[in-house]
Amino acid sequence: MGKDRFHDVVKTALEKEGWQITDDPYELNVDGVDLRLVIYNVQQ
């Protein structure tokens, strides 16, 4: 799945708020299955 049109805007806004984006997306392999995870932490 590709990035939507809001991806870079949201990422920049989060970084300005002090978030550290470490992997975009985070990729891992579990038992031969490739996974690409996008995890968001919504702050109130």
DSSP file (Angstrom, degrees, kcal/mol; ACC not computed):
  #  RESIDUE AA STRUCTURE BP1 BP2  ACC     N-H-->O    O-->H-N    N-H-->O    O-->H-N    TCO  KAPPA ALPHA  PHI   PSI    X-CA   Y-CA   Z-CA
    1    1 A M              0   0    0      0, 0.0     2,-0.1     0, 0.0     3,-0.1   0.000 360.0 360.0 360.0 132.9    0.0    0.0    0.0
    2    2 A G        -     0   0    0      1,-0.1     2,-0.2     0, 0.0     0, 0.0  -0.309 360.0 -85.4 -84.5 170.5    1.4    3.4   -0.9
    3    3 A K        -     0   0    0     -2,-0.1    -1,-0.1     1,-0.1     2,-0.1  -0.521  43.2-130.1 -74.4 141.4    1.4    6.6    1.1
    4    4 A D    >   -     0   0    0     -2,-0.2     3,-1.3     1,-0.1     4,-0.4  -0.304  32.8 -93.4 -84.3 177.9   -1.7    8.7    0.9
    5    5 A R  T 3  S+     0   0    0      1,-0.3     4,-0.3     2,-0.1    -1,-0.1   0.629 123.4  52.9 -70.1 -12.3   -1.7   12.4    0.1
    6    6 A F  T 3> S+     0   0    0      1,-0.1     4,-2.7     2,-0.1     5,-0.3   0.545  81.5  94.5 -96.7  -8.9   -1.7   13.3    3.8
    7    7 A H  H <> S+     0   0    0     -3,-1.3     4,-2.6     1,-0.2     5,-0.2   0.915  88.0  40.1 -53.0 -56.8    1.3   11.1    4.9
    8    8 A D  H  > S+     0   0    0     -4,-0.4     4,-2.4     1,-0.2    -1,-0.2   0.862 115.3  52.5 -65.7 -35.8    4.1   13.7    4.6
    9    9 A V  H  > S+     0   0    0     -4,-0.3     4,-2.1     2,-0.2    -1,-0.2   0.935 113.4  43.4 -64.3 -46.3    2.0   16.5    6.1
   10   10 A V  H  X S+     0   0    0     -4,-2.7     4,-2.6     2,-0.2    -2,-0.2   0.914 113.3  51.6 -66.4 -43.0    1.1   14.4    9.2
   11   11 A K  H  X S+     0   0    0     -4,-2.6     4,-2.3    -5,-0.3    -2,-0.2   0.925 111.1  47.6 -60.3 -45.5    4.6   13.1    9.6
   12   12 A T  H  X S+     0   0    0     -4,-2.4     4,-2.1     1,-0.2    -1,-0.2   0.903 111.6  50.8 -61.9 -42.2    6.0   16.7    9.5
   13   13 A A  H  X S+     0   0    0     -4,-2.1     4,-1.2     2,-0.2    -2,-0.2   0.910 110.4  49.1 -63.4 -42.6    3.4   17.8   12.0
   14   14 A L  H  <>S+     0   0    0     -4,-2.6     5,-2.4     1,-0.2     3,-0.4   0.913 110.3  50.8 -63.3 -42.3    4.2   15.0   14.4
   15   15 A E  H ><5S+     0   0    0     -4,-2.3     3,-1.5     1,-0.2    -1,-0.2   0.879 106.7  54.3 -63.8 -37.1    7.9   15.7   14.2
   16   16 A K  H 3<5S+     0   0    0     -4,-2.1    -1,-0.2     1,-0.3    -2,-0.2   0.783 105.0  55.6 -65.5 -26.6    7.3   19.4   15.0
   17   17 A E  T 3<5S-     0   0    0     -4,-1.2    -1,-0.3    -3,-0.4    -2,-0.2   0.360 130.1 -95.5 -87.1   4.8    5.5   18.2   18.1
   18   18 A G  T < 5S+     0   0    0     -3,-1.5    -3,-0.2     1,-0.3    -2,-0.1   0.496  75.0 145.7  98.6   4.0    8.5   16.3   19.2
   19   19 A W      < -     0   0    0     -5,-2.4     2,-0.6    -6,-0.2    -1,-0.3  -0.468  41.1-141.6 -72.9 146.7    7.7   12.8   17.9
   20   20 A Q        -     0   0    0     -2,-0.1     2,-0.8     0, 0.0    -1,-0.0  -0.946   7.7-155.4-111.3 113.2   10.6   10.7   16.7
   21   21 A I        +     0   0    0     -2,-0.6     3,-0.1     1,-0.2    -2,-0.0  -0.792  17.9 173.7 -88.8 113.3    9.8    8.7   13.6
   22   22 A T        +     0   0    0     -2,-0.8     2,-0.3     1,-0.3    -1,-0.2   0.851  65.6  10.7 -93.2 -37.3   12.2    5.7   13.7
   23   23 A D        -     0   0    0      3,-0.0     3,-0.4     0, 0.0    -1,-0.3  -0.996  66.4-141.1-144.0 138.9   10.9    3.6   10.8
   24   24 A D  S    S-     0   0    0      1,-0.7     2,-0.1    -2,-0.3    14,-0.1  -0.782  98.9  -0.5-141.2  92.3    8.4    4.5    8.1
   25   25 A P  S    S-     0   0    0      0, 0.0    -1,-0.7     0, 0.0     2,-0.5   0.712  91.8-130.3 -82.0 170.7    6.9    1.9    7.8
   26   26 A Y  E     -A   37   0A   0     11,-2.3    11,-3.4    -3,-0.4     2,-0.4  -0.725  26.8-159.6 -83.1 126.2    8.5   -0.6   10.2
   27   27 A E  E     +A   36   0A   0     -2,-0.5     2,-0.3     9,-0.2     9,-0.2  -0.895  19.2 156.8-113.3 138.2    9.2   -3.9    8.4
   28   28 A L  E     -A   35   0A   0      7,-2.1     7,-3.3    -2,-0.4     2,-0.5  -0.974  31.8-131.5-150.7 165.1    9.7   -7.3    9.9
   29   29 A N  E     -A   34   0A   0     -2,-0.3     2,-0.5     5,-0.2     5,-0.2  -0.983  18.1-174.4-123.4 126.7    9.5  -10.9    9.0
   30   30 A V  E >  S-A   33   0A   0      3,-2.4     3,-1.9    -2,-0.5    -2,-0.0  -0.973  74.5 -25.1-124.5 116.5    7.7  -13.5   11.2
   31   31 A D  T 3  S-     0   0    0     -2,-0.5    -1,-0.1     1,-0.3     3,-0.1   0.871 128.5 -46.9  49.7  43.2    7.9  -17.1   10.2
   32   32 A G  T 3  S+     0   0    0      1,-0.2     2,-0.6     0, 0.0    -1,-0.3   0.498 112.7 120.4  81.5   3.7    8.6  -16.3    6.6
   33   33 A V  E <   -A   30   0A   0     -3,-1.9    -3,-2.4     2,-0.0     2,-0.4  -0.904  57.5-140.5-104.4 121.7    5.8  -13.7    6.4
   34   34 A D  E     -A   29   0A   0     -2,-0.6     2,-0.4    -5,-0.2    -5,-0.2  -0.674  22.2-170.2 -81.4 129.1    6.9  -10.1    5.5
   35   35 A L  E     -A   28   0A   0     -7,-3.3    -7,-2.1    -2,-0.4     2,-0.5  -0.943  16.3-164.2-121.5 141.6    5.0   -7.5    7.5
   36   36 A R  E     -A   27   0A   0     -2,-0.4     2,-0.4    -9,-0.2    -9,-0.2  -0.972  19.3-166.6-122.8 113.6    4.9   -3.7    7.0
   37   37 A L  E     -A   26   0A   0    -11,-3.4   -11,-2.3    -2,-0.5     2,-0.5  -0.839  16.9-170.0-108.8 136.7    3.5   -1.9   10.1
   38   38 A V        -     0   0    0     -2,-0.4     2,-0.5   -13,-0.2   -14,-0.1  -0.981  15.8-173.0-119.7 115.6    2.4    1.6   10.4
   39   39 A I        -     0   0    0     -2,-0.5     2,-0.4     2,-0.0    -2,-0.0  -0.937   3.8-168.7-116.6 128.0    1.7    2.5   14.0
   40   40 A Y        -     0   0    0     -2,-0.5     2,-0.6     2,-0.0    -2,-0.0  -0.932  10.8-156.1-116.0 138.5    0.2    5.7   15.2
   41   41 A N        -     0   0    0     -2,-0.4     2,-0.6     2,-0.0    -2,-0.0  -0.948  14.4-154.2-111.8 110.6    0.0    7.0   18.7
   42   42 A V        -     0   0    0     -2,-0.6     2,-0.4     2,-0.0    -2,-0.0  -0.756   7.8-155.9 -90.8 121.6   -2.8    9.5   19.0
   43   43 A Q              0   0    0     -2,-0.6    -2,-0.0     1,-0.1     0, 0.0  -0.803 360.0 360.0 -98.7 136.5   -2.3   12.0   21.8
   44   44 A Q              0   0    0     -2,-0.4    -1,-0.1     0, 0.0    -2,-0.0   0.428 360.0 360.0 -90.3 360.0   -5.3   13.7   23.4
